[in-house]
Amino acid sequence: MLAALLIAVAGCEDFLDINKDPNNPAEPNIQQLLPGIQRNIADILSYDFGYVGWVSAVYTHQLTTRQPEDGYLLQGSAYVVGRWYRFYADAMKEIELLIDIAEEVENTYYAGIGKTLKAYLYSVMVDLWGDIPYSEAIQKGVIHPVFDDDAAIYADLIALLEEAYTDLGTESTDPRKPGDDDIIYNGYDDDDKMDKWMRANRTILLKLYTQVRNVDNLFNQAKVDELLDTDVLIEDWSGSFIIPYGTSSSPDDRHPCFVSEYGGGQISMYISPWFYELMNGENPAILTNVVDPRIPYYFVNQKIGGAASENSPEYRNGDFISIYFGSTGKNRDHAGRATFTMVGIYPVGGKYDNATSKSSGLSTADGTGAAPMRLLTYADRLYLEAELVSVGKRTGDARALLVSAINASFEQVDEVVDLCKGTQTVPAVPGTGAYVTSVMSEYDAGSAAKKLEIIMTQKWISSFGTSHDQYTDYRRTGYPVMFDPSNASHAPGGFVTGGPDGSGPVPVQRTRDYPLSWPYYSVELTLNNNAPPQKNITTSRIFWDVVK
């Protein structure tokens, strides 16, 4: 499909030149390009059905589903893998155009933003697929782009972030400055100039270095120390790298997952019992008897006080109702639009669970959909630093950093709620004191490996709503502990002792080992003469996925 895109671009190039109207320039204005680019990035990475965040959340056992991704069965022909085309056609093509125009008119601000977005998005693609078209992608006259080595791409992205950082800090000779068109940071500030973009750029760089910390020829200890020793990183929630959504339904600028889940005729996202039981203090494989006060912000139950479900549920724990990962049980496919627990206010701008229900089920009237897409937040920055200290790649106090990261994660929930609660009455998240005390008690008693596990587990919990980095984290660190349907010790409540309807153990299937990368889009393999053969996703590792 990328090859088809490049054929179309090359074939139209000269034809378009004969119809230039000086009063209606064909070349887009950089200020008109930017907001569409940013929104496309948010949509592609979102939790919406068939998008990157949705599959990543299933693979990290925050969600489960009835689709092929359940059971690790993602195929190269799957709808979600077709989002490959959207990465290139809807995002990268526009980013490259933004950079080209900005450099032509010597606007360093827009060039720096474009390069930062390019580096970020390509890094996500490498994290998912490994080798991808990069050096020849979106290039005029190139119809069959080569697939570049994933480690070489990362090295180039690190250099590109440095180039972008220089641009962002250089006074532009072109008078245009990012403003309302920059929906992430509202652009240029007379006092701080491009400070927030520069901090985001440095924090993205820290993330890439953290992800390659076991790759000797890419990890740069001196640079990591420089980033953490100087005041250049995201420093609070207001500087977080997030893309906002709004409340309008016409035109619709709401979170796409809110629109599809709350406005659709069926639910496509089911909360993983593994994730719920962890947060509810019932998962002995990770944390025991530590109840997370963020539960009513993350999830919203539709059947309150033990109310009857529409059909026999496969999994019910009080008012929480869902399905198992990989199940072939008889109750797996029962309809339950007004029954299943849904994603709540924190990830998608839905309903806060105040223990009230509607017989007809939740709808778009029960939320605003204005929760932002969180790409890299202040809390994430603290978890990155805690990880680096924990594994000896940085001196410091990993324990103190973890406490700060958990506190920032709780504050992050309140910040998101303030953006999207609308007319709902939503209390502030209860203080972190008791929760932190319980978590840190286990942290203090743990081995070095257990301490890293707890850091990555807390980051995983905080990430709900933005899961692509957690899919990366699990493959490169082995944490957090993920649900294994073939392991009886990982069974959610009722799984082994008779099943929720008394019919006996719920049958499960695991026809494939854990996917270490995503399959290539089959259309791309057909159209691109330089494409490699389809990969075996259970053995094809990303370059940073080395022996732990």
NORRA-V353449 format. One record per pair of residues at least 24 apart in sequence whose C-alpha atoms are under 6 Angstrom apart, sorted by the first residue. I is the first residue (numbers start at 1). J is the second residue. Records with the same first field share a line. If there is no record, write none. Layout:
I: J ; J
This chain:
1: 523 ; 524
3: 143 ; 144 ; 527 ; 528
6: 143
7: 143
10: 140 ; 141
30: 98
31: 181
35: 181 ; 182
37: 91
42: 373
47: 257
48: 256 ; 257
50: 80
51: 80
53: 466 ; 467 ; 468
56: 467 ; 468 ; 471
57: 467
60: 471
61: 272
62: 272 ; 275
63: 270 ; 271 ; 272
64: 270 ; 272 ; 325
65: 269 ; 270
70: 326
71: 326 ; 510
76: 519 ; 520 ; 521 ; 522
77: 522
81: 521
82: 521
106: 173 ; 174
107: 172 ; 174
108: 167 ; 172
109: 168
112: 164 ; 167 ; 168
115: 164
116: 161 ; 164
119: 157
128: 517 ; 518
129: 517 ; 518
130: 542
144: 528 ; 529 ; 530
146: 530
184: 243
196: 239
199: 232 ; 233 ; 234
200: 234
202: 233
203: 233
212: 544
234: 378
236: 378
237: 378
240: 377 ; 378
241: 375 ; 376 ; 377
242: 373 ; 374 ; 375
243: 372 ; 373
244: 372
245: 370 ; 372
246: 370
247: 368 ; 370
254: 369 ; 370
255: 369
258: 348 ; 369
262: 363 ; 364
263: 363 ; 364
266: 337
270: 322
296: 353
297: 344 ; 345 ; 346 ; 352
298: 344 ; 346
299: 342 ; 343 ; 344
300: 341 ; 342 ; 344 ; 353
301: 341
302: 339 ; 341 ; 357
303: 339
309: 339
310: 336
315: 500
326: 508 ; 509
327: 507 ; 508
328: 507 ; 508
329: 506 ; 507
347: 465
349: 420
368: 420
370: 420
371: 420
379: 405 ; 408 ; 409
409: 462
453: 479 ; 480
456: 480
476: 545
513: 538
514: 538
516: 541
